[in-house]
Amino acid sequence: MLRHSPASPLLSLPGAVAAEAPDEGVAAHYGDLFREQRALADGTGFVDLSHRGVVTVTGPDRLSWLHLLLTQHVSELPPGRATEALVLSAHGHVEHALYLVDDGETTWAHVEPGTQRELISYLESMKFFYRVEVADSTEAYAVVHLPAGSITETPAGTVARETSHGRDLFLPRGELESFAAEHGPAIGVLALEALRVEARRPRFGLETDHRTIPHELGWLETAVHLQKGCYRGQETVARVHNLGRPPRRLVFLHLDGSEVKLPPHGAPVRLAADGPEGRQIGFVTTSARHHELGPIALALVKRNVPVDAELLADTTAAAQEVVVEP
């Protein structure tokens, strides 16, 4: 059973509307979705991600040990350098996505809500003789996202993970309300999701299913180090990379703006030429309303779908842009 974090105290802020799965426990928005998106794009405000799982690893062997288990090269990860990594099955399917930073004493990772227990169980089973300690730190720390360009300083006692997309703070959970009071405005997760879709960044559990391999989502560029081996699933990664033939590929969709409803996660994708009763060639993974682009989505489709083909996302006309080359 997935174990989620307690509901965020920031749900009591004026205008807060609770998010739905997989983001239960935090606000979807605070009353004005497009204003919140524009604020994020301008580098202001913060997003409450306190529902995400937090996993910490300590001990002198932590980086060399994680290097053997993850798809990323982390054995010499410098303090403060952010990275991301995957845990794969023996057949190369994605089982976890971790967003990492090391502070010189502890490796910090945030993961999808409710997945930290399963991840920790796997890590514990692989400890053997290594000098490492793995902990679920979700109840002690909350994740807060600051957009790229934010001038907010990282509070003392807080670990920061900084990337080109923004800064993730591992904030003591008891300081969440005081942080919000000082560094608002608070921005809901729907705004962050719209910008994520715009940036074509995959998210575990939405862009993935039980048979997803990293090549299909563009994770080879960000979360997989192709010159390292010895991790579970590495043989599949190398074989598919050398053959250049992943079975599916991620696409970005511009959706017909005349439709009132967005196609939900899992909605079928078909060739427009075949009509709404045609053969399914993929599925919608995330859809969003963007403050400039209008309705947009990510979808996973079969590799051999022509890159210029017009598509139907459920019953909505959609023009595709290539994210992963076929």
N, C-alpha and C positions, 0 to 999 in steps of 0.2 A: 504494500500500500504506500502511495506517495505521501510524504509528510511535508506539509506546507508551513511556511512561517505564519505567525499570528498576524491578524489584520493590522495594517499600518495605522498609527494614530493620526496620520495626515488625511485619512478619510473623513475626519471631522472638520476639515477646512471648508470655508464657504464655497459652494458650487461643486464640491467633489462628487463625482459619479463613479461608483465602483466598477472596476474592470471585470470582464468575463474571462473564462479559461483561455489560455493557460496563465493568465495574469491576475487571478483572484488575489485579493488582499491589498491591492494598491488602487489608485485612482486611474480610470480610463482618461478622464479629462476633468477640468475644473470649470466647465461652463462655456468655453469658447475654443473649439478644437483648432481652427485656423490661426487664431491669434497666438495660441500656444506653439504651433508649428513655426510661425514666423519668429517668435522669441527664441526658440531653439536655433533656428537657422542664423539668427543674428548674434548668437553666443551669449544669451542671457537666460537666467532661470536655472532650474535643475529638475531632474526627473527622479522621483522616488521609485527605486527598484529594490525596496527592502523585502520583497517577496522572494527574491532569488536566493538560492542556496550558496553558502559560503563554506569552503573547505580549506583548511590550513594544514601544511606539512612542515614539521620542524625536524631538527636533527642534522648532524654533520654530513650524512649521506643523501640528503633529500633530493638534490639536483641530479646527481649521478643515478640515483634510483628511479626518479621520474623519467629520466632520459631513456631508460630501458622499457618503459611502459607506454609512453606517449608518442604520437606521430611527429612531434616537434623536437628540434635540437635544443635541449635545455641544460646540458651538463655544465656549460660555462656561461649560463645566463647572468649577465651583470645585474647588480642591485638596481632597481628602478626601471629596468627595461621591460615593457609590456610585450606579451606574446599570446598566441592562442594555440590550442592543441586539441587533438581528438584521442579518444579511446576507441579502438576498433575491435570487432569480433575476430575470431580466427579466420573467418571468410572475408574480412575486410569491410564489413558493414559498420557504419557509424553507430556507436553506442552512447557516447558522451561527447560534449564539447565544453572545453574549459577555457576561461579567460584569465590569464595568469600574470602575476608579477612577483618578484622576490625582493625582500627588503634587506637582504644580507643575513638574516637569521631565520626567516619564515617565508615559505612560498604560499602565496594567497591565490585562491581561485574562486571565481563565482561561476555558477552553473544554473541550468534551468530550474525553475521552482519545483521542489519536491523530488529532484533526482539525486540529491547529495547522498542520501542513505545508500542507494544502490551503488553509486560510485565509490563510496568509502568502503563498502563491503568488498568490492573488487580489489581496491588498493590494499586493504588489510590482508587479503588472501595472498598477496604478492610480496609481503614484507621480508620473509625468510630471515636472513642474518643481517639485513641492513639496519643501520642505526637511524631510524626514522619514527616519527609519531604523527599519525593522521587524526584530525579532529573535525567534527562538525561544529563550526563556529557560527552557524546561522542565528542562533538565539542571542549571541553576544554582539554580532556585527551586522549592520545593514549596508546595502550597496546604494549609493547615490551617484547619478550620472550628471556631469557638467558638460555642456556642449563645447565643441571646438571654438576657441576664441574667448572662452569665459575668463574674466579677470578675477574671479573668486579665488582666494588663496586657500591652499589645503590646510585645514585646521591642524593644530598640534595633536600628535597622538593618532593621526589618521594616515593610513596607507593609501597612496594614489597609484592608479594604473592609467598612464597617459598614452593615447594613440592619436592618429590623425583625425579620428571621428569624435574625440572628446576625452574626458577624464572620468574614470570610475573611482569613487572613493569607498574604501572599506571603513565605515564610520561606526564608532561604538553605538549600539542600538539605542541606548538611553539618551543620546545626544541628537536624535533625529528631529525632534520637535524644535529644539533650540536652533539647530542648523537651518530649518525651514524658516523660522522667524527672522533670521539674520540674512539669509541668502536667497530669498524668494525672488520672483514668483515660482510657486510649484507648478510643474507641467506634467500632464498625464502621459501614460504610456502609449496612447494612440498617436500622439504627435511624434514620439520617438520611433514608433513602428512605421509611420509614413515616411520619415526620413531614411529609415533603414531600407525600406523597399525601393525608394528612389536611388539609394546607393548600391542596390543589387547585392546586399549582404545577406547570406543565408542564416537562418536560425534553427537550431536543433529542435526537433519536435514539430516544427511547422513546415520547413522545406525538406524534412527528412521523413522517411518511413522505415520499416524494418529491413529493407534491402538497399538503402542508400549507401553508395560508396563516395569517397571524397571528391573524385574526379567530376562527378555530375553537378556539383555545386560551386566549383571554383575554389574549393578549399586547398587544392594543391599549392596555390599561390600564397595562402595566409596561414595555414594550420598544419602543413605537412612539409617535412624536410626530406627531399628526395635523395640526399646523399648519406642518410643514416639508415641503419637497418635494425634488426634484433628486437622489433616490437611486434606484438600480436597483429596479424593482418597485413604485415609488410609485403608478403609475397604477392598478394592481390594488388596492392598499390603499385608495385613495380611492374607486374605483368600488364595491367590495364594501361599504365602510363606508356610502356614500350610499344604496345599495340595501337594506342591512341583510339580505342573504341569503347568508351563507357556506354552503357545501354541507354542512358537518358541524359538530358541536359537542362540546365536552368535557363529560363527565358524571362524577360521583362515584358509586361503587357501594358499598353495604353488601352484603357477600356472606353467603350462608348459612353459618353457623359449623359446621354438621354435616359439611361436606366436609373431608376430610383434606388434599387438595392444593389449592393456589391455582391459578387459571387463569393460564397463562403469557402473556408478552408475545405479542401477535398472535392469541390465542385468539378465535374468533368470538363476537360478541354477537348474540343473536336475541331477538325478542319471546317472552316466556314462553308467550303464548297459542298461538304457532305450534309450540311444542315444539322438541326438540333437532335435528330435521331441517328446521326452517323456514328461511326466507330470512335470510341474514346481513344485519344492518343496522349493523354496526360491528365494532370489535375492541378487546380489552383492551390497554391500553398499559403499565400498571404495576399489580401487585398486591402487597399487603404484609399482614403480621400486626401489628396495632396493639395496644399494651399495654392500652388501654381500649376501643377500638371493635371489636376483633376483626378478622376478615379484611375488608379494604377494597381498593378498586381505583379506578383511573381508566380511562376508556374513551372512544373517539372514535366517535360514532354519527351517523347521518344527521340532518340538521337537523329534518326533519319527524316524527321519532319522538315520539309524545306524551310530555310530561314526566311523566305519572303512570303510564306503562306499566311493568309488571313485566317484567324482562329475564332472560335466561339468559346468563351469562358462561361460555362453553364449555358445561358441563352443570350449572353452579352457579347457583341462584336468586339474583337480585340486585335490590335496590331502588335506584332512581336518585335523585340529587339534582342539580339544575341547577347547572352551573358557568358555562356560556356560554348566555345566553338564546337561544332559537330564533328 
